[in-house]
Amino acid sequence: MRYYCRGGAREHPCATAYCDEHDCDTVRDDGPGEPDSGHPDPGAEGTVGTGGAAADDEGGGPGEGDPIADLLGRPLTVPASAPGTVSRPDDGRVELPPGVKRRYRLLDMLPPEAAVGGRLWLAAPVGSPHGMVLLKVHAHGFRPGLTKDRLLERCAGRGVMDRLDSGVEALPDGSRTVTWETWRLPGGGTLRKALDDALAAPEGPPGRLGGLPEPTVRALLSGLAELLETWEREAEAVPVNLSPDTLYLRELGGVEPVLPDLDAVARPGEECARGPRPPLTRYLAPAHLVEQGRWSTRSAWVSVAAVIGELLTGRPGIPPGTDLDDLPDALLHRPAADTGDPHWDDLLDRLAGGRLDAADVRAWCTEQAPSAASAEPFRYADRAFDDPAELVSALLDAGPAGSAWLGAPENSGRLAEWLETRVPSADRSPLDRFRRSPSRPYAAERALAGLAAEFLRGIPPRFRGDVIDEDGLVALAVRHDTATLSAVLDSGVLRDAARQTCARHGGEVGCPVLRGLDEKVSRALETARQETERTARALGRERAEETDPLRAEAAQHLVPTGPAWYDRDTVLPGVIRLLLGDAAFLGECRERLSRARPGVGTPRWWGRLHDSAAGALGREGSGPPDATAAGLLAAALAFDRQIVVFRRGVRRARRIDTGRRIGTVLQQGARGARARFTRSPADREGARERRRASLGLAHRRLLSLRWLWLVAFTLGLLDVIGCSAFGWVPYTPPPASASAGPVPSHSGLRVAAVAAPSRPAASRPGTSHPATSNPAASHRGKSPASNDDPLWRSRDQLWDEARTGAPGNTADMITSLRDLSADIGDKRPEWADDGAFFGAGTRVPAHLPWLLPVLVLLTCAAGLRWAVRGRGDVLRLVCAAAATLATAALLWHLWADGLTHTLLAVAYALDFWHGTLWVVAPLVACLYVLGKRGTQPRELTGRTGTGGPSYGPSYGRW
């Protein structure tokens, strides 16, 4: 390092920083090995930039070299990866206007990283060699921001030095103007100088950890916290270039830090592309490596942590000499603090992580030594707690009641005092923040989460009684507990919950997935909202511009399932499950997207959203999607089910429309064919007349058998009366059995009687007979409703019963009727069993044996009634045919039965007071109702072409 004096007519080297010969300060030259700080050899000839003019102004010859001009001629060294600003210099050169060089003597040039947007010099006004100032000359095109003026106006004297002078001057060639300003020089020098002096002390560094004493460092840390808080509150400003080379001490031996270069400040919340351009140093916050993002005080605390760590230990966190190309990577992977004191390490790590604010730092710095007296047990919910971890666990187990208890000011104050006495080294900043602002939303929950992260790092985090680690959040999302999920995200407790143990990451400290999850969810929800609104607008346009009527009608049914297409409460559970990598939900998303693949039957706008969502989802096993991909998937899942319904609706409408069109074409073809090939109306009328004549002829021929219908109906009615009087059970014997012996074959009416059960049978209506020794002779039949075995009886038994119950004077007539029945039965063929029709052969149903004969009689009665009284030709013909078939069935049965039951009914009618009324009355009533022929005229519409009704002939009485 060499010093040069410029106080005389010619520059000459000096041994010290002060020239005794000319009684002035000298200019320092760091040598050619250090960039941007060296001078050319004093004897070198030539000038660079404005060096010639400067030499002439200082009295030097026109051909003499000027080291200051050579330094100014070198560009500012700013790496390409450093962030930019809208007010960037046109190039890296800084040129001193001639007027500045005439007014100030340049004593020393500070390193390039000590200023933003220009260069700083130690200078002295001409005519006052003992008064030094800081001279700032801005680079070409640099424009100071409004934040600087706001700081000077609102924060004067609080971390800000006084600005002495400023001006704007043009360069000699008139090409551009240059701005400059001077500041009062802080009396304590830079923090770098204070640290170098402490390290160079003969007795060694005064600090226990290898740097400055800890009280001094705590005082500096408190001052920096006050500076950041005041600037942010009063002037909305945050410094972006904090380092030991840019921070000064206001007074020699003091501990108040100041920042003279106010061009290195930005407005919190403003985009980084619009702020200053800090140089790339070992103290730069990682967030300032790119132009994206926004300025924040949190980034400044990263630089503060790096500065305090170096002041405390005497060594920088990132080793010096790191190549500029490797420096960004070193900043991104800054190692954890290693001061040798766990309390300082914890503080610096939390500062670097942005988990503390100015109030927390001040509280930590003013912390007193631990009290020697032991703390009394803390009482909560009728229990005494000695361990803070047990107390915090009890508060978490209480759920909302624990947060409500902590929200009471007296409870939180008492807990803070107990923790301060019981565990003075613990981090009580969450509780302190809550006590300062207890009315903030979810303040108690955040304080409780911070205490749990401090004392319960080995258990999963909880919020109001619910576990909120990865699996817990997925469980809340599965059951759609939107209120709890929103409260967890809005409260900010996930930042502290990330420091606790997670079930999926048991081998790690904390949960890396929960870190920044709330920010990811916010970005995903915003992406889902924007994409959903964009898709909804495309849906509206397509609905208005659709020309296909079927698709237009189906598009009218595309409506959201919730209150709107985008509903935060509906989207939130799905977004959380996506970001947390729920395998079941990811598989469900793939299945839903596969069912809603874009095609011919889907809207045009769906293809873009489906492809974006499918690409964001990736293949199975690719892991959870990022925030943007989760937002796209959430937007797609708001439409996929509607798309499936839309496609089905379009297909169904097309099928219906196609069937309608085919039907229309077939109808038109049929009408054309009929018009081309069918007959004339006269021919069709003639065909109808012929059809009516055919029906009438068939009806008349069948009607000629009406006398036979009446005879058969009468005999059938007598047969039914006989069956009801003497029993419905047929008289054909059952198969032979071992006890009964052989059964004689069928021979006329002489069939042997079969032993009947001992159960007495119902007697004939109107008669009563005592029991006899022959049970078969005393039985009259079986009740139709009986559930016992049928009672089999022969014709001889039936006739004996009829003769026994008849009056004495009718015995000869009953014998004649029995012989007549026998004669008819002898003429039957061998295959015709007794009662073959009504008894269904040799077997009769156990229930309703009367149903079949009654149905046959009713059919015959309907034919007798409506074959002559029906209003239409078809009805009359059908009734005549039914009556004919029923008559044939009755006649066949009567012949097969040998008129046995019919003649039994006649024999039964010989008993005047009982049988005659029972037989004759139904006969007379039925023949009177069914035997009459119609007398009303029958209207025949459309019989003639004259248009009026015509009437057919009336039938007279028979």
C-alpha positions, 0 to 999 in steps of 0.5 A: 500500500502506497500513499501519494500527496497531491498538495504540491505542484507535482504529485509525490509518494509519502510514507504515511497517510498524511503529508507533513511537507504540504500539511495535507492528507494523501491518496492511498494506492492499494497496489496492482494486485487489488482491482479497482484500487490501484494507481499507475506508476507515478512516472508513467506518462499519458492521461486516461479519460479526463486525467489530462484536464484534472492534471492541468487543474491541479497544476501538473504538466499536460503530459503527466499521469494522474492516478485518480483519473486512472481509477475513474477510468476503470468501469465498476465491477458488478457481476452479470448475475447481480440484480438490475434496476430501471435506473441503471447506469449507461455503463460502469464508468464514473467521471468526475466533473471538473468543478468537483475536482476544483472544489474538493481534494480527493483523499481516498477512494472506497471499494466499489462494493461500498456504494450503489450507483456510483463511487465514494471518496474520502474528500476534503474541501479546498481551503479546509484541509482538516475537514473531511467529507464523503463524496458520492459521484453517481455513474452515468445515467443513474437517477436517485429514487424518491425513497432517498428523499423520504428518508432524509425528510422523515428519519434525519439523525436516525441512522442517516447522516447529514447531506452537506451539498449536492449538484449536477454538472456537465462533462467537458465534452457536453455529452452528459451530466453527472450528479454528485453529493457530499455527506458528513463523515461519521466519526467512528469509521466503518465496522470493518475498521473497528473489527480490523483494529480489534483483531490487530490488538497486541493482546488479541481479540477482546471478544470471547468468540474471537471478534468484538466483545459480546456486549458491543455486538449486542448493542450493534445488533439492537441499533441495526434492529432499531434502524430497520424498524424505524426506516420501515415504519417512518419512511417505508425504506429498507437497506439492500447493501448492508456489510461491514464496509457500508455501515459506519459508527456515528461517533468514535467509540460509540455503537450507533450504526449509520448508513451514509449511502442512501442510494442503497435503499428500496421500498418494501413491497416494490418489485426488485426490478425497480429498485437499486442494484446492489453489488455481489458481496458475501453479505448479499441476501439470496433473494437479491440475486435475481430481479424477480420478487419484491423487496422486503425487510426479511432479506435485510435480516439475512445481511444483518445475520452475516455482518453480526456473525463476522463481528462476533467471530472475526471471520466471515460466514463465506470464506474470502477469496471465493470466485465471483462465479461461485459466489451466488451458489455460496449465498444460496447455500450459506452454512449455518451459524457456527460461533461456538455459542448455541444461543448466538447460533440459534439467533443468527439462524433465525435471523437468516431465516427471517423468523425474527423481527426488530422487537424480537431482536431487542428483547433477545439483546436485553435478556438478563442472566438466568435467575438462580431462584427456581421457578414455582410450578405453573398451574393450568386447569387444576394441574401443576406443571414443572416442564414447559413441554407438558404445559404446551402439550396440555394447551394443545390437547385442550383445542380451541379452549387452549387458544382462548385461555392463552388469549387472556392477557393475564394468562399470557403475561403469567406464562411469559414470566414463568418461562422467563424464569424457568427456561431463560434461554428458550425462544419466547418471541412468539409469546412476546409478539402475541403480547404486543399485538393480542388483537391480531387474527389467530394471534393466540394460535400462532403463539401456541404454534411457536411455543410448540415448535420450541418445546415439542419438536419431537411430536407432530404439530397440532392446530385446535386439536387437529394434527396438521402435519402432511397426513393430518392436512390430507385427512382434513382435505379428505373430509372437506373440513374447509374451515379448519384448512382455511384457518390453518393457512390464514393463521400462518402456523405452518411456519412454526409447524414445519419445525416439528416432527412429521410422520413422513419425515421421521429422520429429519428435523422438521417437515420440509414439505410444510415450509412454504406450503401456505405460499404454495397454496396461495399461488395455486389458488390464484392460478386456479382462479385465473385459469377458471375465469379464463375458461369460463369466459371461453365457455361464454364465447363458445356458447354465444357463437355456437352454430350447431343447435345440438351443441348450443343446447347442450352448452346451456346445461354447462353450469357450475356445481357450486355457487360459481365456477371458482369456489375457494372452499371447493378448490382448497381441499383438492389443492392441498391434496395435490401439493402434499402428493396424496397418491389416491387423489392423484390417481383419481385425477388421472382417472377423471381426466382420462374419462374427459379426454377431448374429442368430437363431442367435447367443447373446443376450449376444453382441449387446451385446459385438459392438455395443460392439466394432464401435462402438469399432472405427469405420469404416475410416480412422478411426485406431487405437482408444483403450485402452478401445476396444482392450480391448473389441475384444480381448474380442470377438475372444476369442469371435467364432470360437466364435460362428461355430461356435455358429451353424453348430452350431445350424443343422446341428442344426436341419437334422438335427432337421427332417429327423428330424421329417419322416422320422418324419411320413412313416413314420407316414403310410406306416404309417397308409396301409399299415394303411388300404389294404393287404391282409390277411396271408392275401392277402399270403401268397397273393400271395407264393405266386403269385409263387413259382409264377410264378418256378418256372414260368419256371425249369422252362421254362428248365430244359427247355433244359438239354440244349441248354446242355450241347451248346452248352457242349461245342461252345464248349469244343471251339472254345476248345481249337481256338483255343488249339491253332491260334492265337487270331488270326482268319483274316479277311484284312486290307484290300487293299494296293498290294503285295498286290493285290486281295483276293478277295471272300468266297465260301464257305471259299475265301479266298486266303492273305495273305502273313504276316510273316517271324516264325515262329509257335508250333507246335501243342502236342505237335508240331514242324515245320521251317520251309518255303518257305511261311511261312503253311503253317508258322505255327500261330498267334500267342502271346496275349502277343505285342505284334507285328502279328496273323498273318492266315491263311485256313481252308485254311491252318488245315486244311492245317496240321491235316492236316500235323500229324495221323497219316497214317491220319486224313487222310480223316477230316480231309478229311471234317471240312473239307468239313463245315465248308465246307458249314456256312460256305456257308449263312452270310449274307454279313454274318456275317464269320468269327469275328464273335463271339469276334473282335469282328468283323474286329478282335481286341484286341492283348491278352487275345484269349481273355478274351471266350470264356472269360467266355461259357463261365464264364457258361454253366458258372455257369448249368449249375451253379447253375440246379439247385443254387441255394438260392433261386428268384431265384438259380436263375432268374437262372442259368437265364436267363444260361445260356440267353443264353450258349448263344445266343451260343455257337450264333451264334458256332459258326454264324458260324465254320462250326464251323471251330475246333470241328472243328479241335479234333476233328481235333486229338484224333485225335492220341491221345497229345497231342491226345486227352488235351488235348481229351477230358480237359477235356471229361470233367472239365467235363461231370462237374462241370457235368452233374450235377443236384442230389440234395440236398433244397431247403429252402423256408421259409415255403411253407405256413402250418403254420409248419414247413419244407417240401422241394421235389422232388429232381432225379435224375441225368440 
